[in-house]
Amino acid sequence: MCHLAFWAFLFLSPLTYWRGTGFNFVHYMLTCMQPLVVMVVFYLNYLVLAPKLFVAGKHRYDLLINVVLLISLGTLVHYWMDFVNGMFVPGYRDQDTVGTLSYIARDVLNLAIFAAGATALALARRWVTADQKLKEMEAARAQAELRNLRNQINPHFLLNTLNNIYALTAFDTAKAQEAIQVLSKMMRHILYDYQKPMIPLKEEIDFLENYVKLMRIRLPQSVEVTFNAVQPTGTVEVAPMILISLVENAFKHGTSPTEKSFVHINISTNGQQLICDIQNSNNPKTASDHSGHGIGLQQVERRLQLAYPDRYTWEQGTRDNDKTYYSTITIQL
């Protein structure tokens, strides 16, 4: 649209010469040779010479072709306008040699300005296109990495869950059957929602709640477990399984089979941000405990970086003389 408006202005500008003197259509059409040559120079550079020569690093060829082209067309425009003015302008006289050369130089300079502008626009278009492609490649790489991280979470999560169910089968078959039912609900979530980039927050909360139910089945009465989640109003979406590793970590390091311990999980949202606050007993692994592979929290950090770049904060540490571990993630939705 900008191109069309500019060339319309350039082609209509000769009409200003006829204000108050009468309009001659043939004279006007012949005069349009000048803006037509300008258009040829512009688009020849914009679409052909700049992309194929200048951008490709063949600056000398681009310069040589332009010098020949501009001098030739500049000379053509001057003599053409001399011819047209001689036909339609009463008393018009040809310039002397010095005047002719000065006018040709002026026309060549005007064409050179349009050629330089076309080259600059072609370079800008290439830079913008290259930047867009780079962003698309980075986004694709980030999505591929995110999918890879999710694929790591899936078997890691299933391994822990199946180990828990296996432990239940040894002493409580009824609880083991209940655990399998809960696991089937979770598997449905993984199979149908797992590959989507975003899912409703309600479904993610239901998934976490089922996981907590699964943990409660196998934990002794000495472990206090609370799960409080404010169901969102309206359509609030979140990256799937973004918090499961945090919850797994809380149960893994916050529970003890012999001592009183606790896991408190609180999830809330106001539609603009999601807050997940987890507090649990701090039972760090001993040097002889090699369970797990250190995947969980590292994955949480990386997935947050990929799914919510510059849109989250994560506070974690210990308090109460290292007896309580806390982890609070705030995500701007």
N, C-alpha and C positions, 0 to 999 in steps of 0.2 A: 504494500500500500504506500509506503514511504517512497519507494522507487517510482511508482506511478505518478504520485503527486509532484515529485521533483521534475520528472521529464515532461509532464504536462505544463508546468511552469516554464521550463526552458523552451519548449516548442511554441508556447503562446506569447513569450516575451517579445518576439519581433513585431507583434501587433501594436506595441506602444509607439512604433515609428510612424504609424499612420494616423495618429490622433489628430483630428482637425484637418487632415490633408486628403482624405478619401482612401478607401481600401481597394487594393488591387490583388485579387485572389492568386493570379498567376505569379505575380511578384512575391507574394507571401510564400507560396509553395516552393519556389526556387530558393528563397532565403532559408527555408528549413533545412537545406543541405548542411548548414553550419552546425545546428544542434544534432543532426543525424550523424555527422562525423564524430562529434563528441560522444554520442551514445555508443558508436561502434568501438571507439578507443576504450571507453570505460568497460564495456562488457567483454571485450576481447582480453583485457587484462584481468578482470574480475573472475571470469569463468575459465580462461584458457592459460594465458601466460603466467599469471601469478601462481595458480595451483600446480601447474605442470613444470614450471621452470624456477621461479623465485623460491617457492616453498620447498622444492626439491633440492635447493642449494645451487642451482645453475644460474647464478646471478648474472654472470657475464653474458650468457645467451639472452637472458631476459632484457638486459640493458641494451645489447646490440640490436635486437629486434625492435625494441621500443624507439631507439634513436632513429633507425631507418623509417619506421612506421610514422612517427610523429613529424619528422621533417617532410616526408612525402605527403602526408595528409594535410599538414599545415600549409604547405605550398599549394596543394590542390584547393583548399578552402579559400586562400587569398585570391587566386586567379579566378576561381568560380564566382566569388563575390564581386570581383572587379568586372567580370563579364555581365553578371546580373545587374549591377548598378549602372553599367554603361548602357544597358537596354532600357531601364525604367527611370533612371534619375537624370533629369534634364541638366545639362552643363557639367556632367561628371567627367573628370579628367583622370587619366592614369597617372600614378605617382612616378617619380623618378626612381633611379636604382636604389638610392639610399632609403627613400620612403618605402619602396617595395620590400627591401630586406628587413626594415624595422617592423613592418606589418606582418611579414612572414614569421619573424622571431616572436612577435606577440601571440600569433595564432599557435605556434609550436609550444610556447610556454603555457598557454591556456590548456592545450591538450595534455601537456606533461603533468599539469596539476590534477587533471581528472585521472590520468593513468596512475599517478602516485596514490591518489585517494582510493582508486579501485584496488590497488595492491594492498594498501593498508586494511581495507575492509575484508579482502580475501584472507589476510593473515589473522585478523580478529575472528573471522568465522571459523578458521581452522583451529585457533586456540580454544574458542568456546566449544567446538565439537570435540576436540581432544580432551578438554576438561570434563565434559559430560561423559565421554567414554571412560575416562579414568575413574570418575565417580561411580559409574555403573559397574566397572570391574571391581572396585573396592567394595561396593554393596554386594555384588555376587560372591566375592571372596568371604565377606563377613557372614553372609547367609550360609555359605558352605561350611564355614567353621562352626557356626551356630548349630547346624544340623549334625555335624560331627560330635559336638559336645552333647547334644541331646541323645545321640546314639550311644554315647558312653554312659549317660545317666540311666538309660533304660535297663541294660543288663546289670549294672551296679545296683540299681534299686531292686530288681527282681531277685538278684542273688541274696540280698539281705532279707527280703520278704520271705522267700522260700526257706531260708535257714530258720527263720522264726517259726514258720508253720511246721517244719520238720521237728523242731524242738517240742512243739505242742503235741504232736502225735504220740510222743513217748509217754505222756502222763494225762492228757485230757483230749479224748477223741472228739467230744462235742465241740469244744473250743476250736479244735483244728478245723472241723467242718465249717464252723461259723467264720473262721479266718479265711477259708477258701472262698466262701461266698463274698466276703468283703473284697478279697483280691480280684474276683471276677469283675466286680464293679469298677475297680481301679484299672483293670486291663482294658475294659471297654473304653475308658477315658483315653488310655494310651493309644489304642488302635485307631479310634475315630477322631480324636482331637489333637493328637500328638504332633502331627505334621503341619498343622496350621500355624501361621506366624503369630496370630493372636486369637485368643478364645475369651468367652465371657468370664469375668472374674468369679461369678457364682459357681461355674463348673470347676474352676481351679480350687475354690474353697471347699467344695464338696469332695474333691479328690484328696485334699489334705486331711479333711475330717475323717474320711474312710481310712486313711493311713493311720491316723491317731487311734481310731477304733481298733485297728489291727494290732497296734502296739499295746493297747490296754488289755487285750485278751491274754497276752503272755506275761505281762508284768505283775509282780507281787503287789499285795495291798500296801506295802511300805512306800511305794512310789506314787506320789501325788501328780496327777496329770490333769491339766485344764486346757481347754481349747475354746477360745472365744473369738468369733468372727462376726463382724457386722455385715450382713448381706447388703450389697450395693443396690441403690435405687437407680433405675434407668439402665442404659447400656454402658457398662464399663468393661473394658477388655484389658487383658494382660498377656504377656508372653507365657506359653504353657510350661508348666513344671519348673518355673523360675525359683520356687521356694522349697521344693521337696528336699533338696540336699541340706538346707538349713535345718529342716525338721528332723531328717534322718540323723544329722550330727547331734542334735539336742538329745535324742533318745540314746544314741550310741555312747555319748560321753556324760550324759546327765542322769543316768539311772544306775542304781546299784542293786544287786540281788540280795544283799545282806543288810544294808544301811538305809535309813530314811533318805529319800531323794525326791526331786521334783522336776517337772517340765511344765512351764507355763507358756502358752502360745496365744498371742493376741494379734488379730488382723483387723484393720479398720480402713475405711476409705471415705472421702468426702466428694468423690467424683473427679477430683483434680489430682489427688495424690493417694498412693497406697502405702500404708505403714504396716510393716510386719515386725512385731517385737517378740522376741523369744528369750526367755530366761530359764536357766536350768542349773542343777547342781553341777559344780565343777569337779569332774572326776577324770583328770587327764590320764592318758594311757601311760603305763609304766614302760620302762626301756625294753622289757621282755615281751610286751604286747605288740605284735606285728599285724594285727587285724586291720583290714582296710588298706587302701592304697593312696590315701591323701587326695583323692579325686574331688570329694564333695565341695569343700569351701573354695578351692581353686576354680572349680567349674562355676560356682555361683558368681565369683568375681568377674570371670571372663564373660559369662553369659550376660551379666548386667552391663558390662562395657559394650557388648555387641547389640543388645536389644534396646538399651536405654542410655546411649552415650551422652554424658554431661547432664543426665536427667535423674540421677539417683545419688543418695548418700548412704554410707554404711558405717555404722558405729558398732564396735565390738570390743570386748575386753572382759575383765573380771572385777568384781567388787566384793564387799563383805569379807575382806582378808582372803581373797582368792577362793572363797567358798561358792560364789555364784558367777556363772558365765552369762553374759548378755550379748545379744546381737539384735540391732535395730536397723532395718532397711527402710528407707523412704524413697519411693519412686514417683516421679512426676509423670502422670498419665497423659 
